[in-house]
Amino acid sequence: MKISLRKYRILEIAETKGYKSLKELSGELELHPTALSQLVANNTNFTKETLEKLLTVLDCDLGDIVETKKQ
């Protein structure tokens, strides 16, 4: 089973929380902007800690930003 982040949903939630850019969100997550961009684009894997921070900062549930696909 493949797990991936839902890029557009993350951006949508971040915008409703007042974040105007990924750079601004990355500062709150204590991630380099490039790292967050790669993560959101599913070009890299995420750690449990990063995922927990993302859920906390965006105040959302796992199902809001993660989708699973059977391969």
CHARMM internal coordinates of N, CA and C (Angstrom, degrees):
IC EDIT
DIST 1 N 1 CA 1.4461
DIST 1 CA 1 C 1.5253
ANGL 1 N 1 CA 1 C 108.36
DIST 1 C 2 N 1.3045
ANGL 1 CA 1 C 2 N 116.39
DIHE 1 N 1 CA 1 C 2 N 132.59
DIST 2 N 2 CA 1.4563
ANGL 1 C 2 N 2 CA 121.89
DIHE 1 CA 1 C 2 N 2 CA 179.10
DIST 2 CA 2 C 1.5270
ANGL 2 N 2 CA 2 C 109.25
DIHE 1 C 2 N 2 CA 2 C -98.14
DIST 2 C 3 N 1.3166
ANGL 2 CA 2 C 3 N 115.66
DIHE 2 N 2 CA 2 C 3 N 134.77
DIST 3 N 3 CA 1.4625
ANGL 2 C 3 N 3 CA 121.76
DIHE 2 CA 2 C 3 N 3 CA 177.42
DIST 3 CA 3 C 1.5195
ANGL 3 N 3 CA 3 C 107.62
DIHE 2 C 3 N 3 CA 3 C -113.58
DIST 3 C 4 N 1.3043
ANGL 3 CA 3 C 4 N 116.87
DIHE 3 N 3 CA 3 C 4 N 129.62
DIST 4 N 4 CA 1.4641
ANGL 3 C 4 N 4 CA 120.16
DIHE 3 CA 3 C 4 N 4 CA 179.07
DIST 4 CA 4 C 1.5185
ANGL 4 N 4 CA 4 C 110.66
DIHE 3 C 4 N 4 CA 4 C -139.30
DIST 4 C 5 N 1.3250
ANGL 4 CA 4 C 5 N 114.65
DIHE 4 N 4 CA 4 C 5 N 155.93
DIST 5 N 5 CA 1.4536
ANGL 4 C 5 N 5 CA 120.42
DIHE 4 CA 4 C 5 N 5 CA 176.98
DIST 5 CA 5 C 1.5186
ANGL 5 N 5 CA 5 C 109.42
DIHE 4 C 5 N 5 CA 5 C -81.16
DIST 5 C 6 N 1.3047
ANGL 5 CA 5 C 6 N 115.83
DIHE 5 N 5 CA 5 C 6 N 145.91
DIST 6 N 6 CA 1.4610
ANGL 5 C 6 N 6 CA 121.55
DIHE 5 CA 5 C 6 N 6 CA 178.75
DIST 6 CA 6 C 1.5262
ANGL 6 N 6 CA 6 C 107.57
DIHE 5 C 6 N 6 CA 6 C -92.13
DIST 6 C 7 N 1.3318
ANGL 6 CA 6 C 7 N 115.51
DIHE 6 N 6 CA 6 C 7 N 93.06
DIST 7 N 7 CA 1.4614
ANGL 6 C 7 N 7 CA 122.84
DIHE 6 CA 6 C 7 N 7 CA -173.37
DIST 7 CA 7 C 1.5256
ANGL 7 N 7 CA 7 C 112.97
DIHE 6 C 7 N 7 CA 7 C -49.48
DIST 7 C 8 N 1.2913
ANGL 7 CA 7 C 8 N 116.87
DIHE 7 N 7 CA 7 C 8 N -54.84
DIST 8 N 8 CA 1.4594
ANGL 7 C 8 N 8 CA 119.48
DIHE 7 CA 7 C 8 N 8 CA -173.38
DIST 8 CA 8 C 1.5179
ANGL 8 N 8 CA 8 C 111.88
DIHE 7 C 8 N 8 CA 8 C -68.31
DIST 8 C 9 N 1.3025
ANGL 8 CA 8 C 9 N 117.05
DIHE 8 N 8 CA 8 C 9 N -30.39
DIST 9 N 9 CA 1.4714
ANGL 8 C 9 N 9 CA 120.15
DIHE 8 CA 8 C 9 N 9 CA 177.44
DIST 9 CA 9 C 1.5235
ANGL 9 N 9 CA 9 C 110.01
DIHE 8 C 9 N 9 CA 9 C -69.73
DIST 9 C 10 N 1.3199
ANGL 9 CA 9 C 10 N 117.58
DIHE 9 N 9 CA 9 C 10 N -40.07
DIST 10 N 10 CA 1.4705
ANGL 9 C 10 N 10 CA 120.78
DIHE 9 CA 9 C 10 N 10 CA 177.56
DIST 10 CA 10 C 1.5198
ANGL 10 N 10 CA 10 C 109.61
DIHE 9 C 10 N 10 CA 10 C -61.14
DIST 10 C 11 N 1.3222
ANGL 10 CA 10 C 11 N 116.24
DIHE 10 N 10 CA 10 C 11 N -46.51
DIST 11 N 11 CA 1.4675
ANGL 10 C 11 N 11 CA 120.01
DIHE 10 CA 10 C 11 N 11 CA -179.59
DIST 11 CA 11 C 1.5259
ANGL 11 N 11 CA 11 C 111.17
DIHE 10 C 11 N 11 CA 11 C -63.61
DIST 11 C 12 N 1.3210
ANGL 11 CA 11 C 12 N 116.98
DIHE 11 N 11 CA 11 C 12 N -39.97
DIST 12 N 12 CA 1.4639
ANGL 11 C 12 N 12 CA 121.97
DIHE 11 CA 11 C 12 N 12 CA 179.38
DIST 12 CA 12 C 1.5312
ANGL 12 N 12 CA 12 C 110.78
DIHE 11 C 12 N 12 CA 12 C -63.92
DIST 12 C 13 N 1.3224
ANGL 12 CA 12 C 13 N 116.80
DIHE 12 N 12 CA 12 C 13 N -47.35
DIST 13 N 13 CA 1.4717
ANGL 12 C 13 N 13 CA 120.58
DIHE 12 CA 12 C 13 N 13 CA 179.59
DIST 13 CA 13 C 1.5183
ANGL 13 N 13 CA 13 C 110.38
DIHE 12 C 13 N 13 CA 13 C -64.09
DIST 13 C 14 N 1.3278
ANGL 13 CA 13 C 14 N 116.89
DIHE 13 N 13 CA 13 C 14 N -43.82
DIST 14 N 14 CA 1.4685
ANGL 13 C 14 N 14 CA 120.65
DIHE 13 CA 13 C 14 N 14 CA 179.86
DIST 14 CA 14 C 1.5310
ANGL 14 N 14 CA 14 C 110.56
DIHE 13 C 14 N 14 CA 14 C -59.37
DIST 14 C 15 N 1.3122
ANGL 14 CA 14 C 15 N 116.65
DIHE 14 N 14 CA 14 C 15 N -41.77
DIST 15 N 15 CA 1.4592
ANGL 14 C 15 N 15 CA 120.92
DIHE 14 CA 14 C 15 N 15 CA 179.51
DIST 15 CA 15 C 1.5284
ANGL 15 N 15 CA 15 C 111.18
DIHE 14 C 15 N 15 CA 15 C -63.16
DIST 15 C 16 N 1.3333
ANGL 15 CA 15 C 16 N 117.41
DIHE 15 N 15 CA 15 C 16 N -42.24
DIST 16 N 16 CA 1.4626
ANGL 15 C 16 N 16 CA 119.70
DIHE 15 CA 15 C 16 N 16 CA 179.70
DIST 16 CA 16 C 1.5291
ANGL 16 N 16 CA 16 C 111.75
DIHE 15 C 16 N 16 CA 16 C -67.64
DIST 16 C 17 N 1.3404
ANGL 16 CA 16 C 17 N 116.47
DIHE 16 N 16 CA 16 C 17 N -22.67
DIST 17 N 17 CA 1.4734
ANGL 16 C 17 N 17 CA 120.98
DIHE 16 CA 16 C 17 N 17 CA 177.92
DIST 17 CA 17 C 1.5188
ANGL 17 N 17 CA 17 C 111.77
DIHE 16 C 17 N 17 CA 17 C -87.77
DIST 17 C 18 N 1.3321
ANGL 17 CA 17 C 18 N 116.94
DIHE 17 N 17 CA 17 C 18 N 0.90
DIST 18 N 18 CA 1.4555
ANGL 17 C 18 N 18 CA 120.82
DIHE 17 CA 17 C 18 N 18 CA 175.35
DIST 18 CA 18 C 1.5160
ANGL 18 N 18 CA 18 C 116.05
DIHE 17 C 18 N 18 CA 18 C 98.00
DIST 18 C 19 N 1.3214
ANGL 18 CA 18 C 19 N 117.86
DIHE 18 N 18 CA 18 C 19 N 3.12
DIST 19 N 19 CA 1.4634
ANGL 18 C 19 N 19 CA 120.13
DIHE 18 CA 18 C 19 N 19 CA 177.66
DIST 19 CA 19 C 1.5206
ANGL 19 N 19 CA 19 C 108.73
DIHE 18 C 19 N 19 CA 19 C -80.62
DIST 19 C 20 N 1.3230
ANGL 19 CA 19 C 20 N 115.35
DIHE 19 N 19 CA 19 C 20 N 126.68
DIST 20 N 20 CA 1.4505
ANGL 19 C 20 N 20 CA 119.94
DIHE 19 CA 19 C 20 N 20 CA -175.74
DIST 20 CA 20 C 1.5300
ANGL 20 N 20 CA 20 C 112.80
DIHE 19 C 20 N 20 CA 20 C -93.04
DIST 20 C 21 N 1.3217
ANGL 20 CA 20 C 21 N 117.27
DIHE 20 N 20 CA 20 C 21 N -12.04
DIST 21 N 21 CA 1.4602
ANGL 20 C 21 N 21 CA 120.54
DIHE 20 CA 20 C 21 N 21 CA -178.77
DIST 21 CA 21 C 1.5274
ANGL 21 N 21 CA 21 C 110.42
DIHE 20 C 21 N 21 CA 21 C -157.30
DIST 21 C 22 N 1.3243
ANGL 21 CA 21 C 22 N 114.95
DIHE 21 N 21 CA 21 C 22 N 163.01
DIST 22 N 22 CA 1.4679
ANGL 21 C 22 N 22 CA 119.38
DIHE 21 CA 21 C 22 N 22 CA 174.45
DIST 22 CA 22 C 1.5202
ANGL 22 N 22 CA 22 C 110.26
DIHE 21 C 22 N 22 CA 22 C -65.22
DIST 22 C 23 N 1.3198
ANGL 22 CA 22 C 23 N 116.79
DIHE 22 N 22 CA 22 C 23 N -31.36
DIST 23 N 23 CA 1.4686
ANGL 22 C 23 N 23 CA 120.46
DIHE 22 CA 22 C 23 N 23 CA 178.94
DIST 23 CA 23 C 1.5290
ANGL 23 N 23 CA 23 C 109.92
DIHE 22 C 23 N 23 CA 23 C -62.08
DIST 23 C 24 N 1.3086
ANGL 23 CA 23 C 24 N 116.76
DIHE 23 N 23 CA 23 C 24 N -43.79
DIST 24 N 24 CA 1.4614
ANGL 23 C 24 N 24 CA 121.25
DIHE 23 CA 23 C 24 N 24 CA 178.95
DIST 24 CA 24 C 1.5372
ANGL 24 N 24 CA 24 C 110.20
DIHE 23 C 24 N 24 CA 24 C -64.35
DIST 24 C 25 N 1.3177
ANGL 24 CA 24 C 25 N 117.12
DIHE 24 N 24 CA 24 C 25 N -44.13
DIST 25 N 25 CA 1.4585
ANGL 24 C 25 N 25 CA 121.47
DIHE 24 CA 24 C 25 N 25 CA 178.47
DIST 25 CA 25 C 1.5245
ANGL 25 N 25 CA 25 C 110.61
DIHE 24 C 25 N 25 CA 25 C -64.60
DIST 25 C 26 N 1.3196
ANGL 25 CA 25 C 26 N 117.21
DIHE 25 N 25 CA 25 C 26 N -40.37
DIST 26 N 26 CA 1.4641
ANGL 25 C 26 N 26 CA 120.49
DIHE 25 CA 25 C 26 N 26 CA -179.58
DIST 26 CA 26 C 1.5227
ANGL 26 N 26 CA 26 C 111.50
DIHE 25 C 26 N 26 CA 26 C -62.37
DIST 26 C 27 N 1.3244
ANGL 26 CA 26 C 27 N 117.34
DIHE 26 N 26 CA 26 C 27 N -34.96
DIST 27 N 27 CA 1.4635
ANGL 26 C 27 N 27 CA 120.70
DIHE 26 CA 26 C 27 N 27 CA 176.89
DIST 27 CA 27 C 1.5178
ANGL 27 N 27 CA 27 C 111.35
DIHE 26 C 27 N 27 CA 27 C -63.05
DIST 27 C 28 N 1.3077
ANGL 27 CA 27 C 28 N 116.46
DIHE 27 N 27 CA 27 C 28 N -41.09
DIST 28 N 28 CA 1.4617
ANGL 27 C 28 N 28 CA 121.44
DIHE 27 CA 27 C 28 N 28 CA 178.70
DIST 28 CA 28 C 1.5332
ANGL 28 N 28 CA 28 C 110.95
DIHE 27 C 28 N 28 CA 28 C -67.53
DIST 28 C 29 N 1.3311
ANGL 28 CA 28 C 29 N 116.54
DIHE 28 N 28 CA 28 C 29 N -33.51
DIST 29 N 29 CA 1.4605
ANGL 28 C 29 N 29 CA 121.57
DIHE 28 CA 28 C 29 N 29 CA -179.49
DIST 29 CA 29 C 1.5287
ANGL 29 N 29 CA 29 C 112.61
DIHE 28 C 29 N 29 CA 29 C -85.23
DIST 29 C 30 N 1.3353
ANGL 29 CA 29 C 30 N 116.03
DIHE 29 N 29 CA 29 C 30 N -7.61
DIST 30 N 30 CA 1.4629
ANGL 29 C 30 N 30 CA 122.47
DIHE 29 CA 29 C 30 N 30 CA -176.26
DIST 30 CA 30 C 1.5212
ANGL 30 N 30 CA 30 C 111.10
DIHE 29 C 30 N 30 CA 30 C 59.94
DIST 30 C 31 N 1.3349
ANGL 30 CA 30 C 31 N 115.31
DIHE 30 N 30 CA 30 C 31 N 42.49
DIST 31 N 31 CA 1.4614
ANGL 30 C 31 N 31 CA 123.40
DIHE 30 CA 30 C 31 N 31 CA 175.93
DIST 31 CA 31 C 1.5187
ANGL 31 N 31 CA 31 C 108.57
DIHE 30 C 31 N 31 CA 31 C -120.53
DIST 31 C 32 N 1.3155
ANGL 31 CA 31 C 32 N 117.01
DIHE 31 N 31 CA 31 C 32 N 149.63
DIST 32 N 32 CA 1.4570
ANGL 31 C 32 N 32 CA 120.54
DIHE 31 CA 31 C 32 N 32 CA 173.58
DIST 32 CA 32 C 1.5349
ANGL 32 N 32 CA 32 C 107.40
DIHE 31 C 32 N 32 CA 32 C -65.78
DIST 32 C 33 N 1.3311
ANGL 32 CA 32 C 33 N 117.90
DIHE 32 N 32 CA 32 C 33 N 140.60
DIST 33 N 33 CA 1.4729
ANGL 32 C 33 N 33 CA 119.68
DIHE 32 CA 32 C 33 N 33 CA -178.91
DIST 33 CA 33 C 1.5247
ANGL 33 N 33 CA 33 C 113.50
DIHE 32 C 33 N 33 CA 33 C -54.77
DIST 33 C 34 N 1.3213
ANGL 33 CA 33 C 34 N 116.89
DIHE 33 N 33 CA 33 C 34 N -37.27
DIST 34 N 34 CA 1.4619
ANGL 33 C 34 N 34 CA 120.30
DIHE 33 CA 33 C 34 N 34 CA 178.67
DIST 34 CA 34 C 1.5250
ANGL 34 N 34 CA 34 C 110.69
DIHE 33 C 34 N 34 CA 34 C -65.18
DIST 34 C 35 N 1.3176
ANGL 34 CA 34 C 35 N 116.93
DIHE 34 N 34 CA 34 C 35 N -39.39
DIST 35 N 35 CA 1.4616
ANGL 34 C 35 N 35 CA 121.23
DIHE 34 CA 34 C 35 N 35 CA 179.10
DIST 35 CA 35 C 1.5271
ANGL 35 N 35 CA 35 C 110.28
DIHE 34 C 35 N 35 CA 35 C -63.37
DIST 35 C 36 N 1.3261
ANGL 35 CA 35 C 36 N 117.02
DIHE 35 N 35 CA 35 C 36 N -43.09
DIST 36 N 36 CA 1.4625
ANGL 35 C 36 N 36 CA 120.25
DIHE 35 CA 35 C 36 N 36 CA 178.93
DIST 36 CA 36 C 1.5282
ANGL 36 N 36 CA 36 C 110.24
DIHE 35 C 36 N 36 CA 36 C -65.98
DIST 36 C 37 N 1.3040
ANGL 36 CA 36 C 37 N 117.33
DIHE 36 N 36 CA 36 C 37 N -41.40
DIST 37 N 37 CA 1.4611
ANGL 36 C 37 N 37 CA 120.94
DIHE 36 CA 36 C 37 N 37 CA 178.80
DIST 37 CA 37 C 1.5205
ANGL 37 N 37 CA 37 C 110.95
DIHE 36 C 37 N 37 CA 37 C -61.14
DIST 37 C 38 N 1.3231
ANGL 37 CA 37 C 38 N 117.37
DIHE 37 N 37 CA 37 C 38 N -43.53
DIST 38 N 38 CA 1.4646
ANGL 37 C 38 N 38 CA 122.01
DIHE 37 CA 37 C 38 N 38 CA 177.82
DIST 38 CA 38 C 1.5291
ANGL 38 N 38 CA 38 C 110.81
DIHE 37 C 38 N 38 CA 38 C -63.74
DIST 38 C 39 N 1.3173
ANGL 38 CA 38 C 39 N 115.76
DIHE 38 N 38 CA 38 C 39 N -39.75
DIST 39 N 39 CA 1.4550
ANGL 38 C 39 N 39 CA 121.26
DIHE 38 CA 38 C 39 N 39 CA 179.97
DIST 39 CA 39 C 1.5273
ANGL 39 N 39 CA 39 C 111.02
DIHE 38 C 39 N 39 CA 39 C -64.92
DIST 39 C 40 N 1.3093
ANGL 39 CA 39 C 40 N 115.99
DIHE 39 N 39 CA 39 C 40 N -49.03
DIST 40 N 40 CA 1.4692
ANGL 39 C 40 N 40 CA 121.25
DIHE 39 CA 39 C 40 N 40 CA -178.44
DIST 40 CA 40 C 1.5315
ANGL 40 N 40 CA 40 C 110.87
DIHE 39 C 40 N 40 CA 40 C -64.30
DIST 40 C 41 N 1.3232
ANGL 40 CA 40 C 41 N 117.11
DIHE 40 N 40 CA 40 C 41 N -32.26
DIST 41 N 41 CA 1.4654
ANGL 40 C 41 N 41 CA 121.30
DIHE 40 CA 40 C 41 N 41 CA 179.55
DIST 41 CA 41 C 1.5322
ANGL 41 N 41 CA 41 C 112.22
DIHE 40 C 41 N 41 CA 41 C -83.09
DIST 41 C 42 N 1.3337
ANGL 41 CA 41 C 42 N 117.07
DIHE 41 N 41 CA 41 C 42 N 2.54
DIST 42 N 42 CA 1.4665
ANGL 41 C 42 N 42 CA 123.17
DIHE 41 CA 41 C 42 N 42 CA -178.99
DIST 42 CA 42 C 1.5237
ANGL 42 N 42 CA 42 C 112.89
DIHE 41 C 42 N 42 CA 42 C 61.53
DIST 42 C 43 N 1.3280
ANGL 42 CA 42 C 43 N 116.07
DIHE 42 N 42 CA 42 C 43 N 32.90
DIST 43 N 43 CA 1.4568
ANGL 42 C 43 N 43 CA 121.22
DIHE 42 CA 42 C 43 N 43 CA 177.64
DIST 43 CA 43 C 1.5236
ANGL 43 N 43 CA 43 C 112.00
DIHE 42 C 43 N 43 CA 43 C -96.48
DIST 43 C 44 N 1.3025
ANGL 43 CA 43 C 44 N 117.05
DIHE 43 N 43 CA 43 C 44 N 0.40
DIST 44 N 44 CA 1.4531
ANGL 43 C 44 N 44 CA 121.88
DIHE 43 CA 43 C 44 N 44 CA 178.41
DIST 44 CA 44 C 1.5227
ANGL 44 N 44 CA 44 C 108.40
DIHE 43 C 44 N 44 CA 44 C -151.60
DIST 44 C 45 N 1.2967
ANGL 44 CA 44 C 45 N 116.67
DIHE 44 N 44 CA 44 C 45 N 164.90
DIST 45 N 45 CA 1.4600
ANGL 44 C 45 N 45 CA 121.16
DIHE 44 CA 44 C 45 N 45 CA 177.80
DIST 45 CA 45 C 1.5257
ANGL 45 N 45 CA 45 C 110.44
DIHE 44 C 45 N 45 CA 45 C -86.96
DIST 45 C 46 N 1.3054
ANGL 45 CA 45 C 46 N 116.03
DIHE 45 N 45 CA 45 C 46 N 157.59
DIST 46 N 46 CA 1.4587
ANGL 45 C 46 N 46 CA 120.29
DIHE 45 CA 45 C 46 N 46 CA 178.14
DIST 46 CA 46 C 1.5151
ANGL 46 N 46 CA 46 C 109.54
DIHE 45 C 46 N 46 CA 46 C -111.55
DIST 46 C 47 N 1.3246
ANGL 46 CA 46 C 47 N 115.12
DIHE 46 N 46 CA 46 C 47 N 151.48
DIST 47 N 47 CA 1.4596
ANGL 46 C 47 N 47 CA 119.93
DIHE 46 CA 46 C 47 N 47 CA 176.63
DIST 47 CA 47 C 1.5223
ANGL 47 N 47 CA 47 C 108.81
DIHE 46 C 47 N 47 CA 47 C -91.98
DIST 47 C 48 N 1.2927
ANGL 47 CA 47 C 48 N 114.80
DIHE 47 N 47 CA 47 C 48 N 163.15
DIST 48 N 48 CA 1.4646
ANGL 47 C 48 N 48 CA 120.76
DIHE 47 CA 47 C 48 N 48 CA 176.64
DIST 48 CA 48 C 1.5244
ANGL 48 N 48 CA 48 C 110.04
DIHE 47 C 48 N 48 CA 48 C -58.98
DIST 48 C 49 N 1.3317
ANGL 48 CA 48 C 49 N 116.16
DIHE 48 N 48 CA 48 C 49 N -41.68
DIST 49 N 49 CA 1.4672
ANGL 48 C 49 N 49 CA 120.70
DIHE 48 CA 48 C 49 N 49 CA -178.71
DIST 49 CA 49 C 1.5252
ANGL 49 N 49 CA 49 C 111.32
DIHE 48 C 49 N 49 CA 49 C -63.53
DIST 49 C 50 N 1.3342
ANGL 49 CA 49 C 50 N 116.69
DIHE 49 N 49 CA 49 C 50 N -42.94
DIST 50 N 50 CA 1.4675
ANGL 49 C 50 N 50 CA 120.33
DIHE 49 CA 49 C 50 N 50 CA 178.88
DIST 50 CA 50 C 1.5169
ANGL 50 N 50 CA 50 C 110.74
DIHE 49 C 50 N 50 CA 50 C -64.93
DIST 50 C 51 N 1.3162
ANGL 50 CA 50 C 51 N 116.81
DIHE 50 N 50 CA 50 C 51 N -42.37
DIST 51 N 51 CA 1.4580
ANGL 50 C 51 N 51 CA 120.60
DIHE 50 CA 50 C 51 N 51 CA 178.53
DIST 51 CA 51 C 1.5274
ANGL 51 N 51 CA 51 C 110.98
DIHE 50 C 51 N 51 CA 51 C -63.06
DIST 51 C 52 N 1.3246
ANGL 51 CA 51 C 52 N 117.51
DIHE 51 N 51 CA 51 C 52 N -42.28
DIST 52 N 52 CA 1.4634
ANGL 51 C 52 N 52 CA 120.89
DIHE 51 CA 51 C 52 N 52 CA 178.07
DIST 52 CA 52 C 1.5260
ANGL 52 N 52 CA 52 C 111.06
DIHE 51 C 52 N 52 CA 52 C -62.91
DIST 52 C 53 N 1.3324
ANGL 52 CA 52 C 53 N 117.70
DIHE 52 N 52 CA 52 C 53 N -41.90
DIST 53 N 53 CA 1.4691
ANGL 52 C 53 N 53 CA 121.16
DIHE 52 CA 52 C 53 N 53 CA 177.57
DIST 53 CA 53 C 1.5243
ANGL 53 N 53 CA 53 C 110.46
DIHE 52 C 53 N 53 CA 53 C -61.81
DIST 53 C 54 N 1.3396
ANGL 53 CA 53 C 54 N 115.60
DIHE 53 N 53 CA 53 C 54 N -44.28
DIST 54 N 54 CA 1.4571
ANGL 53 C 54 N 54 CA 120.29
DIHE 53 CA 53 C 54 N 54 CA -179.12
DIST 54 CA 54 C 1.5261
ANGL 54 N 54 CA 54 C 110.91
DIHE 53 C 54 N 54 CA 54 C -60.95
DIST 54 C 55 N 1.3198
ANGL 54 CA 54 C 55 N 117.13
DIHE 54 N 54 CA 54 C 55 N -43.98
DIST 55 N 55 CA 1.4634
ANGL 54 C 55 N 55 CA 120.82
DIHE 54 CA 54 C 55 N 55 CA 178.47
DIST 55 CA 55 C 1.5221
ANGL 55 N 55 CA 55 C 111.50
DIHE 54 C 55 N 55 CA 55 C -64.86
DIST 55 C 56 N 1.3228
ANGL 55 CA 55 C 56 N 116.79
DIHE 55 N 55 CA 55 C 56 N -38.68
DIST 56 N 56 CA 1.4647
ANGL 55 C 56 N 56 CA 120.81
DIHE 55 CA 55 C 56 N 56 CA 179.83
DIST 56 CA 56 C 1.5194
ANGL 56 N 56 CA 56 C 111.10
DIHE 55 C 56 N 56 CA 56 C -68.61
DIST 56 C 57 N 1.3188
ANGL 56 CA 56 C 57 N 116.63
DIHE 56 N 56 CA 56 C 57 N -49.26
DIST 57 N 57 CA 1.4686
ANGL 56 C 57 N 57 CA 120.96
DIHE 56 CA 56 C 57 N 57 CA -177.32
DIST 57 CA 57 C 1.5276
ANGL 57 N 57 CA 57 C 111.01
DIHE 56 C 57 N 57 CA 57 C -63.84
DIST 57 C 58 N 1.3312
ANGL 57 CA 57 C 58 N 116.87
DIHE 57 N 57 CA 57 C 58 N -41.66
DIST 58 N 58 CA 1.4614
ANGL 57 C 58 N 58 CA 119.84
DIHE 57 CA 57 C 58 N 58 CA -179.29
DIST 58 CA 58 C 1.5277
ANGL 58 N 58 CA 58 C 112.76
DIHE 57 C 58 N 58 CA 58 C -85.03
DIST 58 C 59 N 1.3342
ANGL 58 CA 58 C 59 N 116.44
DIHE 58 N 58 CA 58 C 59 N -6.73
DIST 59 N 59 CA 1.4565
ANGL 58 C 59 N 59 CA 122.33
DIHE 58 CA 58 C 59 N 59 CA 179.73
DIST 59 CA 59 C 1.5325
ANGL 59 N 59 CA 59 C 110.73
DIHE 58 C 59 N 59 CA 59 C 50.38
DIST 59 C 60 N 1.3464
ANGL 59 CA 59 C 60 N 114.28
DIHE 59 N 59 CA 59 C 60 N 55.56
DIST 60 N 60 CA 1.4596
ANGL 59 C 60 N 60 CA 119.28
DIHE 59 CA 59 C 60 N 60 CA -178.97
DIST 60 CA 60 C 1.5232
ANGL 60 N 60 CA 60 C 109.61
DIHE 59 C 60 N 60 CA 60 C -136.29
DIST 60 C 61 N 1.3141
ANGL 60 CA 60 C 61 N 115.44
DIHE 60 N 60 CA 60 C 61 N 175.50
DIST 61 N 61 CA 1.4582
ANGL 60 C 61 N 61 CA 121.98
DIHE 60 CA 60 C 61 N 61 CA 179.34
DIST 61 CA 61 C 1.5190
ANGL 61 N 61 CA 61 C 110.50
DIHE 60 C 61 N 61 CA 61 C -96.90
DIST 61 C 62 N 1.3106
ANGL 61 CA 61 C 62 N 115.70
DIHE 61 N 61 CA 61 C 62 N 160.36
DIST 62 N 62 CA 1.4558
ANGL 61 C 62 N 62 CA 122.10
DIHE 61 CA 61 C 62 N 62 CA -179.11
DIST 62 CA 62 C 1.5261
ANGL 62 N 62 CA 62 C 111.68
DIHE 61 C 62 N 62 CA 62 C -55.40
DIST 62 C 63 N 1.3051
ANGL 62 CA 62 C 63 N 116.83
DIHE 62 N 62 CA 62 C 63 N -43.24
DIST 63 N 63 CA 1.4633
ANGL 62 C 63 N 63 CA 121.01
DIHE 62 CA 62 C 63 N 63 CA -179.44
DIST 63 CA 63 C 1.5143
ANGL 63 N 63 CA 63 C 114.16
DIHE 62 C 63 N 63 CA 63 C -64.11
DIST 63 C 64 N 1.3230
ANGL 63 CA 63 C 64 N 116.79
DIHE 63 N 63 CA 63 C 64 N -18.41
DIST 64 N 64 CA 1.4610
ANGL 63 C 64 N 64 CA 120.35
DIHE 63 CA 63 C 64 N 64 CA 178.46
DIST 64 CA 64 C 1.5267
ANGL 64 N 64 CA 64 C 112.37
DIHE 63 C 64 N 64 CA 64 C -72.55
DIST 64 C 65 N 1.3307
ANGL 64 CA 64 C 65 N 116.52
DIHE 64 N 64 CA 64 C 65 N -29.40
DIST 65 N 65 CA 1.4667
ANGL 64 C 65 N 65 CA 118.84
DIHE 64 CA 64 C 65 N 65 CA -173.35
DIST 65 CA 65 C 1.5266
ANGL 65 N 65 CA 65 C 114.82
DIHE 64 C 65 N 65 CA 65 C -122.76
DIST 65 C 66 N 1.3109
ANGL 65 CA 65 C 66 N 117.83
DIHE 65 N 65 CA 65 C 66 N -5.02
DIST 66 N 66 CA 1.4664
ANGL 65 C 66 N 66 CA 121.33
DIHE 65 CA 65 C 66 N 66 CA -178.79
DIST 66 CA 66 C 1.5127
ANGL 66 N 66 CA 66 C 109.51
DIHE 65 C 66 N 66 CA 66 C -122.45
DIST 66 C 67 N 1.3218
ANGL 66 CA 66 C 67 N 115.63
DIHE 66 N 66 CA 66 C 67 N 139.53
DIST 67 N 67 CA 1.4533
ANGL 66 C 67 N 67 CA 120.30
DIHE 66 CA 66 C 67 N 67 CA 174.40
DIST 67 CA 67 C 1.5187
ANGL 67 N 67 CA 67 C 108.49
DIHE 66 C 67 N 67 CA 67 C -129.01
DIST 67 C 68 N 1.3092
ANGL 67 CA 67 C 68 N 116.13
DIHE 67 N 67 CA 67 C 68 N 150.28
DIST 68 N 68 CA 1.4493
ANGL 67 C 68 N 68 CA 121.11
DIHE 67 CA 67 C 68 N 68 CA 177.30
DIST 68 CA 68 C 1.5171
ANGL 68 N 68 CA 68 C 109.40
DIHE 67 C 68 N 68 CA 68 C -115.29
DIST 68 C 69 N 1.3251
ANGL 68 CA 68 C 69 N 114.31
DIHE 68 N 68 CA 68 C 69 N 145.59
DIST 69 N 69 CA 1.4594
ANGL 68 C 69 N 69 CA 120.18
DIHE 68 CA 68 C 69 N 69 CA 178.07
DIST 69 CA 69 C 1.5110
ANGL 69 N 69 CA 69 C 107.84
DIHE 68 C 69 N 69 CA 69 C -133.48
DIST 69 C 70 N 1.3077
ANGL 69 CA 69 C 70 N 116.06
DIHE 69 N 69 CA 69 C 70 N 134.24
DIST 70 N 70 CA 1.4627
ANGL 69 C 70 N 70 CA 120.38
DIHE 69 CA 69 C 70 N 70 CA 174.30
DIST 70 CA 70 C 1.5176
ANGL 70 N 70 CA 70 C 107.43
DIHE 69 C 70 N 70 CA 70 C -78.70
DIST 70 C 71 N 1.3187
ANGL 70 CA 70 C 71 N 115.04
DIHE 70 N 70 CA 70 C 71 N 137.56
DIST 71 N 71 CA 1.4693
ANGL 70 C 71 N 71 CA 119.28
DIHE 70 CA 70 C 71 N 71 CA 179.54
DIST 71 CA 71 C 1.4825
ANGL 71 N 71 CA 71 C 110.99
DIHE 70 C 71 N 71 CA 71 C -104.67
END
COOR INIT
IC SEED 1 N 1 CA 1 C
IC BUILD
